[in-house]
Amino acid sequence: MEIDIPSECMAKTMLSKAILFYSGGFDFCTVHKIQNNEIQPGKALEISELEMLFKSGVTRKNREQKWNIPANLIDFGPGVMTWFCKSRVAPIFWDVKDKRLKKFNAVEILWPNMIFRADKRGLSVWAVKATSNPRQKAKLYKAPFFNVYDNGIICLGSAPNYESNPENIAKIEKAFFNSAFSHGLDNIAKRIKYPGGHNAFWKKYCAECKKKMPQRFPNEILIPAEQRI
């Protein structure tokens, strides 16, 4: 990521603090002041302090800067990006053999809160019960959808696979919501807790949404995933 610093600010810009990350036997990080170009003794950082420090540094408005960190971004690094997708009302598309389910094609539903992750393996999705941007150790639940493997990886088919860049989050979400669910992967029956399974739930839920939009997604049908963010 490149940062474009205005020339008039260069004279005032100096190194003031450093964060050191330690890993191996025990993972932690420390923050240190810089005096006379030397790192001074530091102190350990709590995760909450690190988050606050990060957010304070990246949310300062500067019209000259050419980058912005979205508030729903959880993790971002070379070739990997994880973010929170808040529940929304949007159509769901079906391209399935089940005629009773297919009749609900393009019906608007209230989607669950979700976590997306884009990395070298492709695009993955999980459901979460959190209603706001969760912390990095939030509990994940298996996505109750067709076209998703048990480990969360989405079968993209002909959908575009965008680069892991925060600027592409809206494009990735649009491609996901505009794609039709067509087939089950792995054991779909073990990814949703509902009598009759996947199709039975979605027929009932789509019918309910069509009649009257619910206030929340029924999280009680979600099954815990083995992964965490």
Secondary structure as UniProt FT lines:
FT   HELIX           7..10
FT   TURN            11..12
FT   STRAND          17..22
FT   STRAND          28..35
FT   TURN            36..37
FT   STRAND          38..39
FT   STRAND          43..44
FT   HELIX           47..58
FT   TURN            63..64
FT   TURN            71..72
FT   STRAND          73..77
FT   TURN            78..79
FT   STRAND          80..85
FT   STRAND          89..94
FT   HELIX           99..102
FT   TURN            103..106
FT   STRAND          107..110
FT   STRAND          114..119
FT   TURN            120..121
FT   STRAND          122..127
FT   TURN            136..137
FT   STRAND          139..142
FT   TURN            146..147
FT   TURN            150..151
FT   STRAND          153..154
FT   TURN            157..158
FT   HELIX           166..168
FT   HELIX           169..177
FT   STRAND          180..181
FT   HELIX           188..191
FT   TURN            195..196
FT   HELIX           197..211
FT   HELIX           219..221
FT   STRAND          224..228
//
